[in-house]
Amino acid sequence: MQKLIETILGEFWDKGLPSVIERSVSFHNIPGKINVAIGMRRSGKTFFLFQHIRKLLDQGLSRNRVLHLNFEDERLPPLNAQNMGQLVDAFYSLFPENHDLTCHLFFDEIQNVEGWPVVIRRLLNTKKVEIYLSGSSAKLLSSEINTTLRGRSLPTEIFPYSFTEHLKALGEQPVPKGPRSPKQRDLSFRKLKNYLRRGGFPETTHLSDYDHRRVLQEILNITVYRDMIERHQVGNVVALRQLIRMIIQNSGRLLSVHKCYKDLKSLGLRVGKDTLHEYLSYIEDCYLAFAIPLYTRSIRKQNSNPKKIYIVDTGLACANAFDVQDDWGHLFETLVYIDLRRRHAELFYYRTLDGYEVDFVVLDPDGKKCLYQVCWDMADKETANREHRALRAAEKELKIRGQIITSENYFDFIHDRG
């Protein structure tokens, strides 16, 4: 292990930290807590770790007190708690002075190590450490951490680039808040449509349209294989892939497991409803898509009503289902959902007593509630009347203030939301 850790550290520092686009989120600064970067595969978690390592080095921390292990490195031995512990012990043997110093340990894609929480708990109890984890499984925020490391972790969700981060990666100026000239308005609108079609996966930013599509298709394929089929030993692969296609095609719409069951049955695919519920949980677990429930005080009504589904990235949807590329309304609603999700908001949709639907009921971490109705284009009078009618009805019933977000005021919305 000693020689292996010397090789890994030597290569890591010889290569140097890559330049990164600074993300709009950062780790929590609370000593003694485990910082967890969680998000879909290839969404930028590793570079987010690099961003924090660079910050520590800029503050004067010696690189000998930093350990970064990527648990998708094929040179590592079979990944279990014992081998992981041996790797960390070899790091301390290499730098014995670190036993008396605070070290910063970065473990990338930690879910690949069976039994990893045992090692983390030992390190917390016996060493002076600050620990940073990354993973592409939502279970990092639930079963594994809550059962073994309850109360000792703080999550930071990493999504593909936001619209603002995407512009920064392209070297372009952010869209300013407030009134814009006709030229500025047209340019901003074109940038937004380009972002909706291409999305925010970091590695695709500068690719041609052809390569961009190929890479996003590959990201989806490896996510399905590694994070669903392989991790959960999925048997009915055809049904799983067809369900994912349905989700991509219906991002921003209601998704009923019963309807999916009937549609799959009509295609000649035999799969039970309980299995479909399991597959949906796998899809959410790896951050590919998210479902939000109806806003109601009745648990029975919430459970009996279909949920609205949203894909993690609009570009991923466009690259894997050509029939969604010009569906600006649902692409835009998906974008707004992810923007709200970035801010740790708890999200629901709402249906008024008269059957009108409002896209989002938002519960901010500070307890503030707000309604959001999303509409790509309000130029049509009938459309505008429909959206306002639904929002006014919801405001009256819930006693919550609301706002309509359009492609015109979206840029002010992202400034106001931080």
N, C-alpha and C positions, 0 to 999 in steps of 0.2 A: 504493500500500500504506500510505503514511503516513496518509492521511486515513481509510482503512478501520480501521487499528489504533487511531487516536484515537477513532473512533466506537464501536468494540467496547469499548475500555477505559472510555470515558465512560459508556456504557450500563450496563456491568457494575458500576461503582462508584456510579452514581446510583441504580440499583435497590437496591443494598445486598445483603449476604449474607443469605439467608433463614435463619430459625431452623431448626435441625435436631435430630432425635433422635440423640443421640450413640450411635454404634455401639460394640459391644463389642470391635471390632478397631481397630487403628491402624497407620499406616505405620511401617516400621522406621526407626530413627534411626541410620543409618550413612552418614556423609558420602561423597559420590562415587558412591553407588549409585543407580541408577534405581529409583524406587518405582513399582510397577505395580498398579493396582486393576483386577481382572479379575472378570467376572461376567455374568450374563444381563442383557439389555436391561431397563431400568426397575427393576432390583433395588436402586438407591440409590447407584450409583457416583459420579454427579455430586455428590450431596449429601455423600458421603464426602469428595470433594475440597474442597467448601466447608467441611466440618468442620475440615480441616487448615489451610486458608487462615485461618479465624478464629483457630485456635490460634496461627499465626505472627503475626498482627496483635496478638493479646493479649500476645504476648511482646515487642512493640515494633517489629516489622518494618514499614518504610514500605511503603505499598501501591504506590508507584512501582516497587518491586522485585519485584512480583508480576504475572505474565502468565497469564491464563486464556483458552484458546481452545477452543471447542466445535466440533469438526469436523463437526457435523451442522447448523451454522448455514448456511442457504441463501444468505446474502449472500456467503459466501466464494467465491473463484474456484475453477476446477477443481483438485481436490485432488491435488497431486503434490509431490515433494520440493522442487522449485524454488520453488513458490509458498509452501510452508510456511516455507522458509528466508527468503524475502523478508518474510514477516509478522514473523518473529522479529527480523530485522535492522531493520525499521521500529520495533519496540519499543525497541531500543537507540538508534536515532536520535532517538526522542522523549525519551529520558532518557539523554544521553551519559555522565553520571556512573556509570551502571550498568556500564560497561565495566570499572571497577575494583572493583566490588562483587559480592557473591554474590547472584544473583537466583534466584527460585523460579518455575519454569515449569511450568504445568499444561496438559496436552494431553488433552482429553476425546474419547473414541471415536477414538483414533489410527489404528485399522485402516482408517479411511476415506481415509487419505492414502497413495497409492501411493509406495513408496520411502522412507517415513518414517525407517527406521533410519539412513539416511545422514545426515540432518539431526541426529538425536540424537547420533550419534557425533561429528560436527563440533562441536556445542555442548559436548560433554563435553571435547573436546580443546583447545578454543580459548577457552572462557568459564569464569568462576566461576559455576557453576550447580548448583542442586538440581532434578532433573527428576522430575515425577510424571505418569504416563500412566494412562489408563483405556481399557478396551476390552471388547467383548462377544465376543471370539474367543479361545479357548484357545491359538491359534497365537502369541499374544503371549508365551506362556510356553514356546514350543517353537521352531518354525522361524525366525520373524523375529528374535527376540531372541538365540537360541542361535547363529545363524550370523553375525550382524553385531555383536552386543553381548554376546558370551559372557562370563559371569562378572560382568557389570556391573549386573545387575538383581535386584530382590527382589520377589516377588509377594505380594500381599494379596488373597485371594479375598473378594468381596462377595456375600453371599446376601441374599435377602429377609429381612425382620425375623425374628429368632428369637422364640420364645414370650415370653421376658423383654423383648426390645425392643418387641414388639407391645403388651405391657401398658403399657410406658412411653409409647408413642405414644398410647395411649388415656387416659393420665393415671391409670392404676390402679397399685396397689401390687404389687410382685412377690410370688409365693407363697413364704411362709417355709419354711425347711428344718425338718425334725423333725416331731414329733407335731402333729396338727391336730385341732381340735374337729370334731364332725360337721358343723356349719355351714360351717366353713372347708374341710373336705374336699369337701362338695357344691358350694360356690362354685368351688373350684379345678378340680374335674372339669368343671363347666359351661364355665369359661373355656378349658380345654384342648380340649373338643369344639368350641367356637366357633372357636378358632384352627385346628384341623385342617380345618374346613370352609371357612374364609375365607382362610387362609394369611397370608403376611407381606409381600406387595408393598406398599411404603410408601404409594403414592397411593390404595390401596383402603381404608385403615384406617377412615376415617370415612364411607364411602359406604353407602347403603342396599343391601339384598341384591340388588335388581334392577340398580342401577348397578354394584355390585361385580362381579357376574357379567359384565356387558357389558364392563367395562374389562379384566378378565382374559382374556376371549375376544379382545379387540382386541390385547392384549399378545402372545398366542400367534400371532395372525394376522400381525402385523408382524414378529415374530421369524422365523416360517417364511418370509415373503416376503423381508425384507431380509437376514437372516443365513444363509439356506440357499438359497432359490431364486435370488435375485439374485446373492449373493456367489459361489456355486458353479455357477451356470448349470445348475440342475437341469432335466432334460428331462421326467421322468415325475413331474409334480407330484401327480397323483392317488395314485400309489403312496407317495410321501413322506408325504402327509397321512394316508393310511391306516395307515402304519407308526407315525406319531406317535400316532394314536388307540390303536393296540395298546399302545404303551408306557404311555400314560396309564392305560389300563384294567388294566395288569398291573404297576403300580409295586409293588415289593416282592416280585416273583415272578421265576422264571427266564424268560429270553427267549432262545429259539433262533431263529437266522436261518433255519434249515431249516424250522422250523414256520411262521415268518412268510411264507416263500416259498410254502409249500403253502397257507396261508390266503389269501394274496393271489391265488394262482392260482385258488383256488376261487371267488373273487369276479370272475374274468375279467380280472384285471390281469396283464399280462405284464411281469415284471421279473426280472433275473438276481440270483443270490445275491451276486455280487461288487458289484453296484450297491447291494444292501441293506446290505452292509458299509460302503460309502461313505456311504450316507445315515445310518447309525448314527454314523459319525465326524463328520458335519456336526452331528448333534443334540448330541453331546457337546461339539463345538467351541464351540457358542454357549451352553453351560451350561444347556440345556433339560433334559437327563437325563444320568445317569451309570450306567455298568455296572461291576460288580465281579466279579472272577474267583474260581474255586475256589481255596482255600488248599491247595497241594500243592507238594512239591519237584520234581515232574515237570512240565517245561514242556509235554510232549506231552499229559498229562492236563489241564493247565490250558487248553490251546488247544482240546482236543476236547470239553470240557464247556461247557454253556451258561453264560452270565453272568446275574447278577441285576441287574435294572434299577430305577432310582429316579428319579422326576421331581423337579425342583428345588424344588417347592413344592406342598403338599397342596391349597391353595386353587385353584391353577391347574388341578390335576386335577379337582377337584369342579366347577369352573365350565365345564369343557369335556367332561365325561363324567358324566352324571347317575347312571349305574349304580355309581359308586364312592363316592357321598356317605355311605353308611352302612356302608362296609367299614372299620370302625374298626381292625381288626387291621393291614391293609396300609397304611392312612393313618398309623397310629402308627409302624409300622416305618420308613416313609419319613421321618417326622420325626426319628426317632432316627438314621437314616443321615446326614441333613443335619447334625444336631448333632455327630456324630462327625467328619464331613468338615470342619466349621468349625475343628476343632482340629488340622488338618493331618495327621490320621491316615491311614495307608495301610490300606485296608480290603479284606477278603476274606470269603467265606462258606466254611463247612466242612461236609463230609459224612463222618460217622463210618464205620467199617468195616462196621457193621450197617445203614448207610443212613439214619441219623438226620441231620437238618440243623440246624446252628447258624447263626444269622443273621449274626454278625459275628466275624471274627478281626481284632483291631485292633493295628496296629503304630504306637505313638506315636513322634513325632520323637526322643524320648530313648532309643528302643530297647525300651521296655517293651511287653510283649504282654499282651493280655487278650481274653477271650471274652465276648460279649454275646448273650444270647437275649432276644428281644423278644416280649412277649405282652400284649395289651390287657387281658384279664381272666382271672385265675387262679382264679375262684370255682368253676369246674367241676373236680371232682377228677380226671377222666380227662385233661382238658387240662393240669392242673398236673403230673400224673405224666409225661405225654409230654414236656413242656418240661424238667423236671428230668432225665429219663432221657437225653435228647439232650445236655444240658449236661454231665452227669457223665461220659458216654462220651467226649465231646470233651476234657474236662479230663484224663482218664486217658491218652488217646492222645497228646495234644500237650504234656502237662505244663505247662499254662497254666491259671491261675485264671480263673473265670468268674462272671458275674452275670446274673440275670434282671431285665429292666426291664419294669415294668408301669405302667399308668395310675396306680396307687397310689404307687409309689416314684419316678416320673419326676421329680418336683419336687426330690427329694433328689439324683437323678442329675445334673441340670443344675447344681445348686450344687456338687457334688463335682467335676465336670469343668471348672469355672471359667467 
